[in-house]
């Protein structure tokens, strides 16, 4: 027995409402980050509003008299501050959840690196800047030493008393380090593009 048409229509309406509600609760990471910035600005404003209205001379009219008075305004602002804080925590939590469960693959030459967004962000924020500086320091030190010994060769007397030219042993493969520096910069630039794409397309439920 087929269900009546009215029941089918009601079910379709219910499905539409559920879908509509669901998507109203979804944000891209980019949108969530934008909301977080807005929340931070609101928090600054509301905290300032509270601190600026803690006291008032009795003969001065209460500027919030029509809204129930300054005490009521402060209570409302404090509650709003708490609600905004909870919203910020939820947004951050869901962003972190998404970053831990979504991956980015960066191809550089013959190398392919796949990590979670969470791990890539740590690499970007806490590691790569110092590591690039480290590589520059290493390659610059080696180049300076080679240039100096080329311009001003040093000599020494060996055990037999013969004058010998000082030869330098390099304990790294210098060209590889120079290449590494370029590769890391390329990975960094590719990562920025991938992060922007992921932030604009990954949906989080908030």
C-alpha positions in Angstrom: 0.0 0.0 0.0 1.4 3.4 -1.1 1.5 6.2 1.5 -1.0 9.0 0.9 0.3 12.0 -1.0 -0.2 14.3 2.0 2.2 12.2 4.0 4.8 12.2 1.4 4.6 16.0 1.1 4.9 16.3 4.9 8.0 14.1 5.0 9.6 16.1 2.2 8.9 19.3 4.1 10.4 17.8 7.3 13.5 16.6 5.3 13.9 20.1 3.9 13.7 21.7 7.3 16.2 19.3 8.8 18.6 19.9 5.9 18.1 23.6 6.1 18.8 23.6 9.9 21.8 21.4 9.4 23.4 23.7 6.8 22.7 26.7 8.9 24.9 25.2 11.6 27.8 24.6 9.2 30.6 27.0 8.6 33.8 26.8 6.6 37.0 27.2 8.6 37.5 30.6 6.9 34.1 31.7 8.1 34.7 30.3 11.6 38.0 32.2 11.8 36.3 35.4 10.7 33.7 34.9 13.4 36.4 34.3 16.0 38.0 37.6 15.1 34.6 39.3 15.4 34.0 37.7 18.8 37.4 39.0 20.1 36.4 42.5 19.1 33.1 42.2 20.8 34.7 40.9 23.9 37.0 43.9 24.0 34.0 46.3 23.6 31.9 44.6 26.2 34.7 44.4 28.8 35.3 48.1 28.2 31.6 48.9 28.6 31.6 47.1 31.9 34.7 48.7 33.3 33.5 52.2 32.2 30.3 51.9 34.1 31.3 50.4 37.4 30.5 53.6 39.4 28.4 56.7 38.9 27.8 59.8 40.9 24.3 59.7 42.3 23.3 63.1 40.9 24.2 62.0 37.4 21.5 60.3 35.3 22.0 56.6 34.7 22.7 56.3 30.9 21.1 52.9 30.9 18.0 53.9 32.9 15.7 53.0 30.0 17.4 49.5 29.7 16.9 48.6 33.4 19.9 50.5 34.8 23.6 50.1 34.7 23.5 47.1 37.1 21.2 45.2 34.7 23.4 46.3 31.7 26.5 44.9 33.5 24.9 41.6 34.3 23.8 41.3 30.7 27.2 42.2 29.4 28.9 39.7 31.8 26.6 37.0 30.6 27.2 38.0 27.0 31.0 37.8 27.6 30.6 34.3 29.0 28.4 33.2 26.0 30.9 34.7 23.5 33.7 32.9 25.3 31.9 29.6 25.1 31.2 30.2 21.4 34.9 31.0 20.7 35.9 27.8 22.5 33.4 25.7 20.4 34.7 27.3 17.2 38.3 26.6 18.1 37.5 23.0 19.2 35.7 22.2 15.9 38.5 23.9 13.9 41.0 21.7 15.8 38.9 18.6 15.2 38.8 19.4 11.4 42.6 20.1 11.3 43.3 16.7 13.0 41.2 14.7 10.6 42.0 16.4 7.3 45.2 16.0 5.3 47.3 18.0 2.9 49.8 16.5 0.5 52.7 18.6 -0.8 54.7 17.4 -3.8 58.2 18.9 -4.2 60.3 17.2 -6.8 60.5 13.5 -6.2 59.2 14.0 -2.6 55.6 13.7 -1.5 54.7 14.8 2.1 51.3 14.1 3.6 50.4 15.4 7.0 47.3 16.5 8.9 46.5 20.2 8.7 47.2 20.3 12.4 50.8 19.0 11.9 51.4 21.3 8.9 50.3 24.3 11.0 52.8 23.4 13.7 55.5 23.0 11.0 54.6 26.4 9.6 54.3 28.3 12.8 56.9 26.8 15.0 59.5 25.0 12.9 60.2 26.2 9.3 61.2 29.8 10.1 64.0 28.8 12.5 65.0 25.9 10.2 65.4 28.1 7.2 67.5 30.4 9.3 69.6 27.4 10.4 70.2 26.3 6.8 71.2 29.9 5.9 73.6 30.0 8.8 75.2 26.7 7.8 75.6 27.5 4.1 76.7 31.0 4.8 79.4 29.8 7.3 80.7 27.2 4.9 80.8 29.7 1.9 82.5 32.4 4.0 85.2 29.8 5.1 85.8 28.6 1.5 85.9 32.2 0.2 88.4 33.2 3.0 90.7 30.2 2.4 90.6 30.9 -1.4 91.6 34.5 -1.0 94.0 34.0 1.9 95.4 30.4 1.8 96.9 29.2 5.0 100.0 27.0 5.4 101.4 24.8 8.2 104.5 22.8 8.9 104.1 19.0 8.8 105.9 16.6 11.1 108.8 16.6 8.7 109.1 20.4 8.8 107.8 20.8 5.3 105.4 23.7 4.4 102.0 22.4 3.5 98.9 24.2 2.3 95.9 23.9 4.7 93.1 21.9 3.1 89.5 22.2 4.3 87.3 19.3 4.9 83.6 20.1 4.6 81.4 17.9 6.7 78.2 18.5 4.8 77.2 18.2 1.2 77.0 21.9 0.5 74.9 21.8 -2.7 72.3 19.6 -1.0 71.9 22.2 1.8 71.4 25.0 -0.7 68.8 22.9 -2.6 67.1 22.1 0.7 66.6 25.8 1.4 64.9 26.3 -1.9 62.8 23.2 -1.5 61.5 24.3 1.9 60.6 27.8 0.6 58.7 26.1 -2.2 56.9 23.8 0.2 56.0 26.8 2.4 54.5 28.6 -0.5 52.5 25.6 -1.7 51.3 25.0 1.8 49.9 28.5 2.0 47.8 27.9 -1.1 46.6 24.5 0.2 45.6 25.9 3.6 43.6 28.7 2.0 41.8 26.1 -0.2 41.1 23.8 2.8 39.9 26.6 5.0 37.5 27.7 2.3 36.1 24.3 1.6 36.1 22.2 4.9 32.9 22.5 6.8 32.7 22.4 10.6 29.5 21.9 12.6 29.0 24.6 15.1 
